[in-house]
């Protein structure tokens, strides 16, 4: 498979939002402003960030898509296999719905029977990747629905994921100005007026989608600005920043990345992104992911202590 620079930028944008937003995850907007008032930078461990599940789910989706070769049923099985592998690498901070789904996959449930009735934002990042890979709306929505119901069967989770897929396709095709009209036509019942708490967007996919689209619009589709806006919102900072970064990464608007941002702990490293994108890296790197999760647990403890201290 040939080099796909825009898909590389999509995955890079996801990894940047994920790693830059992780230290602020779960903090209220006001607390983020007080604790991290300076420029946005990597700060999890001596100037380096830390990847979480959002980036790994994007990687798993790209790999499953390549191996499936256009067969949606094979895609479901390949993605489910990678979800199960990732789950048994003991990721910290995993959502309850994803835990239940991965346990069902472990005990023999097929990917179309493993999902649970949840409207969490776990499947959202997978939809961004599929939105880039599949431009045809009918096919894209089918694949995103398949990807979503492996873990989340709620109608809201499916529609929210499909909206993010649409946003990515329009950004890729340089048709972002059509987003409002297209989403109104395809998803007329989506509640764009639903406000997230003042503390920041939650893991509820309705809040996640609305916050992500707000960041993209307010930043004029600029990669680094959209990530910063997402982080400054507080709440589920890593997921919203990863989604905004991934969608903006495929666009043609200036995506200059500030110095020092591309510096994180975890797999894949920047040099490995090309291999994931071109299909030469087709499996999750289990030893690297196990090490990454162990490092995460070590770093989280002092980070929790730091967050418990002033300023409040």
Secondary structure, DSSP 4 states (H G I P E B T S, - for coil): ----HHHHHHHHHHHHHHHHHHTTTT--HHHHHHH--S-----SBTTBEE--HHHHHHHHHHHHHHHHTT-HHHHHHHHHHHHHHHHTT--TT--HHHHHHHHHHHTT--TTT--BS--BSTTHHHHHHHHHH--SHHHHHHHHHHHHHTTB--HHHHHHHHHHHHHHHHHHTT-GGGHHHHHHHH-TT--TT-PPPTT-B-SBHHHHHHHHHHHHHHTTT-HHHHHHHHHHT-BSHHHHHHHHHHHHHTSSS--PPPTT-S-EESSS-HHHHHHHHHTS--S--HHHHHHHHHHHHHHHHHHHHHHHSSP-
